[in-house]
Each structure stands twice: as C-alpha cells, then as structure tokens.
Amino acid sequence: MTDTIIKNILENANISVNIAAKYNIYTGDINNSTPVENIKQAMKIIKNNNSGMSEEKIKNDVFSSHAITLASDKKTKKTVGFGFIKKPILDVKIKIFKNAGVGDLSSEYIFELDNIYVDREHRGVGLGEYILNRLILLRTGRGTTLYCQTNSEDISRVLKTNHRFENLKDNDDKPYLLGLM
C-alpha cells in the first residue's frame, strides 16, 4: 500500500512539473487572476461548444464565476484548458435537483463545477486532472460543497474515482448528477 501511495505522489509531482513547464496556469478570482485575452478565448470556446447559448449569457456566466483555473500554452499564449466554479442560479439548481429526484439535497450544494474543457491537442497529458485538482483545492470546508451535471460516462467515472464525487441520485441515468462535500 505504501508503495502505491509513493508511486501516486511521484506521478502527480511529475505531471505538475510537466504542466508548469508547458502552460501558464491562472487560478482564483477571474477578475484578478486571468488575462482578459485568455478569458475572451475561453468564452469563444464555450460559444463554439454550446451553440444555443447567447454571448451575453456566456459572458454573465464567466464573469459571475466564483473561481477559475485557466491554462494557456506558454509558447502561443492560446487558452488550451479551463474550468469554473460558479454560484448557480437558485431556481435552476432547484430544478436540476428536483429532476434528478433529490430536490431535498439542493440546499446542501452551494457551488457548481462548470465548463471543464481541454483542447484536443493538449489532452492525455494530465491537464484536465490538473485543472480539476486546482478548482477542488479552492474548497475550504462545508459551505463550499460542489455539484456538477454531465452526460459523459467518462467524466462521471473520473470525478467519482479520482476526486471523490458521489452520485446524488439513486441510479446511473443521464445526466449524471454528482456532488462533493
């Protein structure tokens, strides 16, 4: 067991060193930590992946985020990955939890993990894991509970296996509703 723990620590340290060598990482309050050009690039990526969302809604979602982790390629300065934690709109959150059959849990979860993205060319190097870890580390105890909703079985599995998220509804139907206390 100790060998496995040491191996995981060394592997995570190696990933962190590689990430730091290739990417500029910005974490924290979006208004104080992230270059405006990279935020604009992130909003364009969100728009391209969510064609039904208006630019105004995207802008409001992004700038009302509680926190961001954003990665830009050190050579090109291009935004290649990001994730947000936001305080969801109460009516929307209640509807999501009711639709999942767990309406009574909606008050337990304060923040939503949202818009996790890694550019295809930068996948497979641990960048998505790194972004998720940075966002999750921003939690400081009760009152910073997180939930997320996804249609991806792969994302659901990663969140449950690597980040201790749990299914919040009794079954594994899509969309998956996951939470982390």
C-alpha positions as CSV (number, residue, x, y, z in Angstrom):
1,M,0.0,0.0,0.0
2,T,2.8,2.4,0.9
3,D,4.5,1.7,-2.5
4,T,1.3,2.6,-4.3
5,I,0.9,5.9,-2.4
6,I,4.5,6.8,-3.1
7,K,4.1,5.9,-6.7
8,N,1.0,8.1,-7.0
9,I,2.7,11.1,-5.3
10,L,5.7,10.8,-7.7
11,E,3.4,10.5,-10.7
12,N,1.4,13.6,-9.6
13,A,4.6,15.5,-9.0
14,N,5.9,14.6,-12.4
15,I,2.6,15.7,-14.0
16,S,2.7,19.0,-12.1
17,V,6.3,19.7,-13.3
18,N,5.3,18.9,-16.9
19,I,2.2,21.1,-16.7
20,A,4.2,24.0,-15.2
21,A,6.8,23.7,-18.0
22,K,4.3,23.9,-20.8
23,Y,1.5,26.1,-19.5
24,N,0.8,29.3,-17.7
25,I,-1.8,28.5,-15.1
26,Y,-4.2,31.1,-13.6
27,T,-6.3,30.2,-10.6
28,G,-8.6,32.2,-8.4
29,D,-10.9,35.2,-8.9
30,I,-11.5,35.6,-12.6
31,N,-11.2,39.4,-12.3
32,N,-7.9,39.4,-10.6
33,S,-6.0,36.4,-11.8
34,T,-6.6,35.8,-15.5
35,P,-5.5,37.9,-18.6
36,V,-8.5,39.4,-20.4
37,E,-7.4,37.9,-23.8
38,N,-7.4,34.4,-22.3
39,I,-10.9,34.9,-20.8
40,K,-12.2,36.0,-24.3
41,Q,-10.7,32.9,-25.8
42,A,-12.4,30.7,-23.2
43,M,-15.7,32.4,-23.9
44,K,-15.3,31.8,-27.6
45,I,-14.6,28.1,-26.9
46,I,-17.7,27.9,-24.7
47,K,-19.8,29.5,-27.5
48,N,-18.4,27.1,-30.1
49,N,-19.3,24.1,-27.9
50,N,-22.7,25.5,-26.8
51,S,-24.2,27.0,-30.0
52,G,-27.5,27.6,-28.3
53,M,-26.1,29.9,-25.6
54,S,-26.1,33.6,-26.2
55,E,-22.8,35.6,-25.9
56,E,-24.4,37.6,-23.2
57,K,-25.3,34.5,-21.1
58,I,-21.8,33.2,-21.6
59,K,-20.3,36.5,-20.5
60,N,-22.5,36.7,-17.4
61,D,-21.7,33.0,-16.5
62,V,-18.0,33.5,-16.9
63,F,-17.7,36.9,-15.1
64,S,-20.0,35.8,-12.3
65,S,-17.9,32.7,-11.6
66,H,-16.7,32.2,-8.1
67,A,-13.3,30.9,-9.3
68,I,-11.5,29.9,-12.5
69,T,-8.5,27.8,-13.4
70,L,-7.2,28.5,-16.9
71,A,-4.2,27.1,-18.8
72,S,-2.6,28.8,-21.7
73,D,0.2,27.4,-23.8
74,K,3.4,29.2,-22.9
75,K,4.6,29.4,-26.5
76,T,1.4,30.5,-28.2
77,K,-0.4,32.2,-25.3
78,K,-3.5,30.4,-26.5
79,T,-6.1,29.3,-24.0
80,V,-6.0,25.4,-24.1
81,G,-7.9,24.5,-21.0
82,F,-10.1,25.9,-18.2
83,G,-12.8,25.2,-15.6
84,F,-15.0,27.3,-13.5
85,I,-16.7,27.1,-10.1
86,K,-19.9,29.2,-10.1
87,K,-22.7,30.0,-7.7
88,P,-25.7,28.7,-9.6
89,I,-28.9,30.5,-10.1
90,L,-31.1,29.2,-7.3
91,D,-34.2,28.3,-9.4
92,V,-32.1,26.4,-12.0
93,K,-30.2,24.5,-9.2
94,I,-33.5,23.5,-7.5
95,K,-34.9,22.4,-10.9
96,I,-31.8,20.2,-11.6
97,F,-32.0,18.5,-8.2
98,K,-35.8,18.0,-8.5
99,N,-35.5,16.5,-12.0
100,A,-32.9,14.1,-10.5
101,G,-35.4,13.1,-7.8
102,V,-33.3,14.6,-5.0
103,G,-34.8,18.0,-4.5
104,D,-34.2,18.0,-0.8
105,L,-30.4,17.9,-1.4
106,S,-30.3,21.2,-3.4
107,S,-29.7,23.3,-0.4
108,E,-26.7,21.2,0.6
109,Y,-24.7,22.1,-2.5
110,I,-23.5,25.7,-2.8
111,F,-21.3,25.8,-5.9
112,E,-21.4,24.2,-9.4
113,L,-18.4,22.8,-11.2
114,D,-18.9,24.1,-14.8
115,N,-17.3,24.3,-18.2
116,I,-14.4,22.0,-17.8
117,Y,-12.5,22.0,-21.1
118,V,-9.2,20.9,-22.6
119,D,-8.2,21.4,-26.2
120,R,-7.9,18.2,-28.1
121,E,-4.2,18.8,-28.9
122,H,-3.5,19.0,-25.2
123,R,-5.4,16.0,-23.9
124,G,-3.7,13.0,-22.4
125,V,-1.0,14.9,-20.6
126,G,-2.9,15.4,-17.3
127,L,-4.0,18.9,-17.9
128,G,-7.7,18.2,-17.2
129,E,-6.9,16.5,-14.0
130,Y,-4.6,19.4,-13.0
131,I,-7.4,21.9,-13.7
132,L,-9.9,19.9,-11.7
133,N,-7.5,19.5,-8.8
134,R,-6.8,23.2,-8.7
135,L,-10.5,24.0,-8.6
136,I,-11.3,21.4,-6.0
137,L,-8.4,22.7,-3.8
138,L,-10.2,26.1,-3.7
139,R,-12.8,24.5,-1.4
140,T,-12.3,25.3,2.2
141,G,-14.8,23.1,4.0
142,R,-18.6,22.9,4.5
143,G,-20.2,25.7,2.6
144,T,-18.0,25.1,-0.4
145,T,-19.8,21.9,-1.5
146,L,-19.7,21.3,-5.2
147,Y,-22.0,19.6,-7.6
148,C,-22.0,19.1,-11.4
149,Q,-24.1,17.6,-14.0
150,T,-22.8,15.7,-17.0
151,N,-23.9,13.4,-19.8
152,S,-20.5,11.9,-20.1
153,E,-20.0,8.5,-18.5
154,D,-16.2,9.0,-18.7
155,I,-16.3,12.4,-16.9
156,S,-18.7,10.9,-14.3
157,R,-16.3,8.0,-13.7
158,V,-13.2,10.3,-13.4
159,L,-15.0,12.6,-10.9
160,K,-16.1,9.6,-8.8
161,T,-12.8,7.6,-9.0
162,N,-10.2,10.4,-8.8
163,H,-12.0,13.2,-7.0
164,R,-14.4,11.6,-4.5
165,F,-17.6,12.9,-6.1
166,E,-20.7,10.7,-5.4
167,N,-23.8,10.1,-7.4
168,L,-26.6,12.3,-5.9
169,K,-29.4,10.3,-7.4
170,D,-30.1,6.6,-6.8
171,N,-29.4,5.4,-10.3
172,D,-26.9,5.9,-13.1
173,D,-29.2,7.6,-15.5
174,K,-28.0,10.5,-17.7
175,P,-27.5,13.3,-17.0
176,Y,-25.3,12.3,-14.1
177,L,-25.7,14.5,-11.0
178,L,-22.6,14.3,-8.8
179,G,-21.6,16.1,-5.6
180,L,-18.6,16.6,-3.4
181,M,-18.9,17.6,0.2
